[in-house]
Amino acid sequence: MRTYEEVLSLMDSGWRVDDAGRLNFLRQVNKWLGQPDRQLRIVHVVGTNGKGSVVEMTARILEAADYQVGTFTSPALFDAREQVQLNHHNMSKSAVVHWYEHIRTVLMAHGEEPAALSAFEYWTFMALLYFADAHVDVAIIEAGLGGKQDATHVISRRPWLRLRQLVWTTCNG
């Protein structure tokens, strides 16, 4: 069994959103993984600025209402595991290793190399699998830098709620 540190070193930090057909490939990987997104109520946060703040505010509101909330954000500030949280607790190192190995095994069973996914794509799938396994009430998923082509758009059904970033303006009297 690999360590958490080994798993992190194996993930490719490059972006692949410009690859033609990338999203179709990711949707296929999602099917191979059993479409964990279909087991979830998802709030998909998209837009240019303020996504992280919207994720945080939405999570706090839902948690205050006694919902079990999973959040997926990117990038991490201090520890890669903070990208995937369950009620504001980072995904454990052992869970990262478990879900990485699961995804890796599924890829190889379908003739794909483990390097076929970028780190962001691994984290997206790990989050969806982790949240489905934990039976969260709501999963809040922040779109990445890939816009409409990033891995978060593998969500196969209409999200429970799609939020665009909030724009706050002030006026001086």
N, C-alpha and C positions, 0 to 999 in steps of 0.2 A: 504494500500500500504506500502510495506517495505521501509526502508531507504537504502541508499547506504551502510552504515556501517553494517546494518543487513544482506544485501546480501553477503557482503564479509565474514561475520562470518559464513554464512551457507555453503559456498563453501569448499569442502574437498581438502586440499592441497596435498594429496598423489598422487603418480603416479601409473597408472594402466596398463602401457604398456606391462607388463609381463603376463597379463591375457590372456589366450587362447581365441581366437575369439574376442578380444577387438575391433580390427579395423572393423570387420564385424558388430558388435553392433553399432559402431559410424557411419558407413555408413547407417545403418537403421535409426538412429536418424536424420541424415542429410536428408534422404528421408522424414521423418515425418515433418521436418522443411521446406520442399518445395525445397530442394537442392539449397540454395542461391548461392552456388559456380558456378552454371551453368549460372548465370546472370552476372558473372564477368570475366574480363580479369585478369588473375592471374600470377604474377611472384612468383614462389615458390623457396625460397632460402634454400638450404640444404647444409650439410657438417659439418665438425668438428669445425673449427675455423674461425672467421672472418665474420660470418653470419650477425651480427648486423651492422658492417661497410658496408657490401655490401648492406644491406637494406637501410641504411642512404644515401649512395652515389647514389643508383638507384633512391630513392625517390626524392632527390634534383635535379637530372638531369631531371626527368619527370616533376616535379613541375616547373622548369625553362622553360620547353617547354609548359607550361600552361595546363598540365594534372591535373585533380583532383585525388589525390593519397591517398589511404588508406593503412596504414601499421599495421601489427600485428607482434609484437616481444615479446620475453619473456627471462628472467624475467624482471619485472619492477624494477627500482632503488629507486624511491621515492614514487610513487603513482601507485597503480595497474592500473589505467586508462591509464597510458602512454603506456601500451601494445597495445592499440587500438587507433590509431590516424588518423585523416583526415587532410591532408595537415599540419602536425606537430601540430595539436591541439588535446589534449586528448579528448577521448570520455567523454561526460558529465555524471555526476552522475545519472541524471534522465534517460539517455539512457541506462546506465548499469542496472538500476533497471527494466526498461521496457523490455529489451531483456532477462534478467535473468527470469523475471516472464513469458514471452512468452515461453521460452524453458521449464521451470518448468511445465507450463500448458500442453504443448505438451507431455512431458514425462508422466505425470499423466494420460492424455487421452489415452495413450497406455499401461497403467498398470505398468509403471515404477516409482520408487521412485525418487524424486529430487536428492537424494544422489547417483544416478546411474552414475552421471558424476563427474569427478574431476574438480577442479578449472581450470586447463589448458584446459580441454575439453569445459567447459562453455565459457571461454574466446575465444577459437577458434570459436565456433558457434556464440557467440555474435558478433565477428568481421565480420564473413561472412554475417550475417543478417544485421548488421549496414552498411556495405559497399554496399550491394545489395540495401538496402533501400535508401541510399544516391546517388545511381547511379554513383559511382566513375568510372573514366576512367580506372584506374588500381589499383588492390589490390596486395600489396607486402606482402607475407606470409612467415614468418621465421619458419622453422621446429624447433620443440622443442628437448628436450633431449631424446625422445623416438625413434629417428631415423626413420626407415621406418614404425614403429608401432605407431607413435604418431598421435594425432588427426588431424594434418594438412594434413595428407594423406587421408582424406575423400574426397578431391577434386576429383570430379567424372569424370572430363574430363581432357584431357591433358592440363597442364598449358600453358598459352600464352608464357611463358618463364620460364625455370628452370635454376637457377644459382647456381653453386657450389661456395664455398668461394674462394676468390682470394688468391693465394699464392705469396707473394712478396719475392724475394730474392735479395740480394745485393752481389756484388763481389768486393773484394779489389784488385785493379789493378795490 
